[in-house]
């Protein structure tokens, strides 16, 4: 009988088994030690040693009684740093956008660093209603004559 990544009855080298364990867990997102031992027809102690090595290599994340694929959290740079990336281009876009806004207009500003520059370009204007979900844009506009929501 054929397993998902492993032919039953075949002898695998440790490195092959570890690679197959990673594939197996990726396909299922989580697996138990006993499940892996049955699937690869090895002792649970062998699987535990493999999992310890794979965790050390940051391939998998051990859990109580099992293993899972470690989700990598990618953190985004803070608003100020993102605002400074392509600064000149964002300022040009903001200037152009602000030139299109007429007195008495109501505008919506979504969250984003370029819209922060737009808020900066509009902050001295009066008789505008600016609606935004961006705390940074709202902060830029808060003491001006605009109505910020």
C-alpha positions in Angstrom: 0.0 0.0 0.0 1.4 3.4 -0.9 1.5 6.3 1.5 1.2 9.9 0.5 4.9 10.6 0.3 6.4 7.2 1.2 6.1 3.7 -0.1 5.3 1.4 2.9 8.0 -1.2 3.5 10.8 0.9 2.0 13.7 1.9 4.2 14.3 5.6 4.2 17.4 7.5 5.1 17.0 10.0 7.9 17.4 12.9 5.6 14.7 11.5 3.2 12.3 10.9 6.1 12.8 14.5 7.4 12.1 15.9 4.0 9.0 13.7 3.7 7.8 14.7 7.2 8.0 18.3 6.2 6.0 17.6 3.0 3.5 15.5 5.0 2.9 18.3 7.6 2.7 21.0 4.9 -0.1 19.1 3.2 -2.0 18.8 6.5 -0.8 21.9 8.4 -0.5 19.7 11.6 0.3 16.1 12.6 0.7 14.1 15.7 3.8 12.1 16.6 1.9 8.9 16.6 0.3 9.7 13.2 3.8 10.3 11.7 5.2 7.2 13.3 2.5 5.1 11.8 2.8 6.7 8.4 6.5 6.3 8.2 6.6 2.9 10.0 9.2 4.0 12.6 9.2 4.3 16.3 7.7 7.4 17.9 11.2 8.1 19.4 12.6 8.3 15.9 9.9 10.8 14.9 10.6 12.9 18.0 14.3 13.1 17.1 13.4 14.0 13.5 11.0 16.7 14.7 13.6 18.1 17.2 16.1 18.4 14.3 13.5 19.9 12.0 12.4 22.5 14.6 16.1 23.4 15.2 16.3 24.0 11.4 13.1 26.1 11.7 11.3 23.8 9.2 8.5 22.9 11.6 7.1 24.0 15.0 6.7 21.4 17.7 3.5 21.3 19.7 2.5 19.1 22.6 2.2 15.7 21.0 2.8 16.9 17.5 4.1 19.3 15.0 2.8 22.1 12.7 4.1 24.3 10.0 5.4 27.5 11.6 3.6 30.5 10.3 6.0 33.3 9.6 4.8 36.7 10.7 6.0 39.4 8.5 5.9 42.7 10.2 5.4 45.9 8.3 7.6 48.9 8.9 5.9 51.6 10.9 4.0 54.4 9.2 6.8 57.0 9.4 9.3 54.7 7.7 6.8 53.7 5.0 5.9 57.3 4.5 9.6 58.1 3.7 9.9 55.4 1.0 9.5 57.1 -2.4 8.9 60.3 -0.6 9.3 62.6 -3.6 6.8 60.5 -5.7 4.3 60.5 -2.9 4.6 64.3 -2.5 4.0 64.8 -6.2 0.9 62.6 -6.1 -0.3 64.4 -3.0 0.2 67.8 -4.7 -1.6 66.8 -7.8 -4.5 65.2 -5.9 -4.8 68.3 -3.7 -5.0 70.5 -6.8 -8.1 68.6 -7.9 -10.0 69.3 -4.7 -12.3 72.3 -4.9 -13.7 74.5 -2.0 -16.7 72.8 -0.4 -15.8 69.3 -1.6 -16.2 66.2 0.5 -13.4 63.7 0.0 -12.6 60.3 1.3 -9.1 59.4 2.3 -8.3 55.8 2.8 -5.5 54.6 5.1 -2.0 54.8 3.6 1.2 56.7 3.5 0.4 58.5 0.2 -3.0 59.6 1.6 -1.1 60.9 4.6 0.8 63.2 2.2 -2.5 64.2 0.7 -3.8 65.1 4.1 -0.7 67.2 4.6 -1.3 69.0 1.3 -4.9 69.7 2.3 -4.5 70.7 5.9 -4.3 74.5 5.2 -7.5 74.4 3.1 -10.8 75.5 4.4 -14.4 74.5 3.7 -13.6 70.9 3.1 -15.2 67.8 4.6 -12.6 65.0 4.8 -13.7 61.5 5.9 -10.9 59.1 6.7 -10.3 55.8 8.5 -6.6 56.7 8.8 -5.6 57.8 12.3 -2.4 59.4 10.9 -4.3 61.5 8.3 -6.9 62.4 11.0 -4.1 63.5 13.2 -2.6 65.7 10.5 -6.0 67.3 9.9 -7.3 67.6 13.4 -6.5 71.3 14.2 -7.5 72.7 10.8 -10.8 74.1 9.6 -11.8 70.8 7.9 -14.4 68.5 9.4 -12.5 65.2 9.9 -14.6 62.1 10.6 
